[in-house]
Amino acid sequence: MNRLFLILIISHCIIITKAQEVIPLYAGNIPGAKPTPSDYIENTEVRANGTLSITKVSIPTLTAFEAPKDIATGTAVIICPGGGYGALAFSHEGIDVAKRFNAIGITAFVLKYRLPSDQIMAEKTYGPLQDAQQAIYLVRKKARKYGIKKNKIGIMGFSAGGHFASTLITHYHDIKIADPEKIDLRPDFGILVYPVISFEESVHTGTMKNLLGDYPTDSLKHYFSANKNINRKSPPVFFVHAKDDNAVPYANSILMHDALKSHGISSEVYLYEKGGHGFGLINKTSDVDWFNLMASWLKKQKY
């Protein structure tokens, strides 16, 4: 790729981000964090396909994209980019998606979460769940500031970000953060796009290894398989997947969808025939816009 073109893309993404409020996820010390080694430096780069990728995140943040006041619905969503728990696809699974939500009156927060690492976390396996709980804690706590209704806050995730989001959907009650106000950490809805769900069936081994290590116990694999941890209080979820996804089989979405339905919880799945993995907002193999389908589903759910 042309060097000037790379510089222009990076500059464009930085300008977009700087136009928004960037909120530290934690006000003080990050619970469970180790001192960050001097060579553990956050890195932002543009990949060959023009998308923005972030690695070695040690200081998590939320970037706020407020909906225009004249069309704001009071609904908000926390967006979790994917990247196998090794990177964050911050533009096409984050910033771009937030702007689409703004266009339909929904305020969005793109979460730059810590990637599990023994270098910066005392217990890397639970670090992502901690950041997910802190994100919804913070958004709900600041709801009035952003014109958000506290009972209209959802979470969305792509790929491993979908696993991240599904872990909050199922383990919001297993409190890993300080919550002195007893704020409800349950998301009101979920949106999972080609998500990693199960560490017991149709496993994406790279995601599991990055989160749980080389030799995870059966109990850990079960805990982090969202389909095995659904209960009657789990929120409704909308899924998007492609049948030819060879990275994360679409069986992952079906497993959790079926588990939700078996508990009487509203769930909907849209499956593309083709599209592979990582297509973000636009599946170039189809004229169907999954985002519009998801927006219609949100209306039906009164969000």
N, C-alpha and C positions, 0 to 999 in steps of 0.2 A: 504494500500500500504506500502511496506517495506520502513523504514525510510531512509536507505542508498540510495535506488532507488530514493526517493524524492530529496535528496541532490544532486545526480548526475544530475537529470533533471534540477533543478534550476541552478546548476553550468554551465551546457551545454548552457542553454538559455542566461545566463549572459555573457558567453564568446562570443556567437554569436553576441549579441548586442554590446558588448564593441569593437568588431572588426570593427564596423561601426562608422561613424561620427554621433553623436547625437547633433542636432541643437536646441537651445531654440527657441520656436515659436515666442516669443516676445523678442526684444532686451532689453527693459527696463520694466517699469511697465506694467502690464496686464490691458488693459482698462476694466473698469467695475468690477474689482476684489475687494473684501473685504480683509482685513487682515486675513490670514489663522489662524484659531484657533490652539492652541498648540496640541490639541488632534486629529486634522484632518491630519493624517499621511498617505502618500501614502503606499499602501500595495501590495506586489507581492506574489502570492502563486501558487502552482501547484495543480490543481484539480485532482480528483480521476482518470480521463481519461488521465492524463499526460499532459494536456494543461496548458499553463501559463495564469493567470488571474491577472489583475491590477485593483485596486479600489482606490478611494479617490485621484484622480489626481487633483492637484492644479497648477502644473507647466507643461504646455503642451510642447511637443517636437516633432521633426521630426527625425527619424532615417534613414539615407541615405544608400541605397544599390545601388552602382553604377554598371552599366552594364560593362562587359569587353570591353575594347576599340576596340578590333578586331572585335566585332560583334554588337557594339552599333548602334542603329537605330536613336538616337536623340529623341526618345519618352520617356516620363516619366509618372508615375502614382502615385498618392497619395492614400495610402491604409488605410481605416478606419475600424478597427475591430469592431465587434458587442459586445453585452452584455446588451441590454435593457436600455441603458443610466445609468446603475448601476455598470457596470464593463466593462473591455476591454479584449476580448479573443485575447491576444497579440501574441501568437505563431501561432496557426493553422489558424487564420484569419488575420495574420500580417506578421511575420517573414518568415514563410514557403512560403507564397504567393509571397513575395518580391524576394525570391531566385528563384522561378519559372520564374518570369519576367526577372530576370537577365540572365537566361539561353536562353532567346529568344531576348536578346539585349536591353531590356527595363530597364531603371533606375527606381527604386522604392523608395518611402519614406513612412515609416510606421508612421502614425500619432497617437501619444498618446495625445488624446484630453481631455479637462476638462469634467468631468461628471456633469450634471446640479445639482447644490446644492445651496440652500439659504445661506448656511454657508460661501461660498467663492465667491458668485456672487451677485451683486446688482440686476441683472435681469437674473435669470437662464434660462429662456425660450430662450433667444437669444444668450447665451454663446456659444453653439455648432456651430451656424451659424457663429459667430464671428471667432471661431478657424478654421473653414473650409475656410473662406475667407482669413484669415491670412496665412494659409498653401499654398494656390495657389499663393497668393501674394509673399510669400517668395521664392517658387520654381521658379516662373517666373522671379523674380528679380535676382536669382542666377543661371539662366539658363546657362550662358556662363561657369561658374565655373564647372558645371557638364556635359558639352557637350550636353545640351538639346536644342531642338528647341522650341522657345516660343509658337509656334502654334501647339505643339504636347504634351500637358500636360492634362492628364485626372484625374478623381477621381473614386475610387472604394470603395464600402462598403458592409459589410455583416450584415444582420439582422437590428438591430438598427443603425449600422454603415451605412447600406444602406439608412436608413431614413436620417441620417446625410448628406450623399453624395447627396441624392436627393434634400435636402433643398438647398444645394449650386447650384445644377443644375438649380433649378427654381428661386432662390432668389440671384443670384450672383450680381445683379444690385442694391439690397437694401443694400447699403454699411453700415457696422457696425464697420469698422476698419479705422485707419488712412491710407490713400493711397495718399501721396503727389505727387507721380510720375504718378498718374492716370493709374496704371497698370490694365489691363483687368483681372477681376476676374472670367470670364466665363471659365469653364473647356471645353476642346475641345471634350471630349467624357466621357461617364460614363459606369461603369460596376457595376451592382447591383445583389448581390447574396442573395437569399431568403430575400429580403428587406421588411422592414416595409415602407409602402407608404402612406396609407390613415388613417386619424383620424376621418373619417366620415363613411367609409364602411370597413368591414372586419378588424375591429380595434384590434390591440394588446394593450390591456388596460394598461399593465405594462409599456410599452415604453411611451405611451401617458402620464400616470400619472407622471412618473419620469421627463418628459420634461415640461409638462404644468401644473402640479399640480392636485389636486383632482377635481376641478370644472372648467374646461376650458370653455371659451366662444365659441360660434359657430364661431366667426370670427377667433379666434386662431386655432381652429380645421381645418378650411378651409385653412388658411395661411400655415399650416404645413401638408397639404395633397398635395403632389407633383403633382398628376394627375390633380388637379384642377388649377394648376398654370403654365402649359406648355404654351409656346408661340412659334412663328415661328423661334426665335433665339435660342431655347433650343438645346443642343448638342445631337448627336446620343447616344443611350444607348443599351447595351447588358444585358439581364436578365438571371438568372439561378434560378430555383425553383423546388421543388418536389411537386407533386400533393397531397401527403399524409402528407404535413406539417401541423400539428395540432396546432403549436405555432403561426406561421404567415401564414395565408392562401395564396395559390398561386394567388388568386384573386388580391392581392396587386400588383404583377408584371404585371398582365394582364391589370389592370386599367391604369397604367402609360404607358404601351406599346401602348394601344389603343389611349390614349390621344396624344402621340407622333405621331403616324401614322395619326391621324386626322388632324394634323398640317403639314403633309408632311415631317416629320423628320424620318430618318432611325432608325429603332429599330428592334431588334431580341430577341426572347425568346426561351430558351431551357428548357423544362419541363421534369423532371424525373418522371416516374410513382411512384417510391418509393424513400425513403431516409430520410424522416422526415426533421428535422430542425438542423442546426448547423454542417453539415458534412464537411465544409471547402473545401479543394481541392479534397478530395476523397469521392465519394459516393459509399459505399461498396456494394450497391444493384445493381450496373450497371457497365458494362465494358466501358461505354462511359466516356471519360475524357472531362469534360466541359471546362477545361482550354484550351485544344487544339482547341475546337470549337470557343472559344472566341478569341484565337490568330488568327485564320483564318478570323474571322470577322474584327479584327483590321487591317489586311492586306487589306481587301476589302475597309476599310475606309481610307486607305493610311496612317495608323499610325504604 
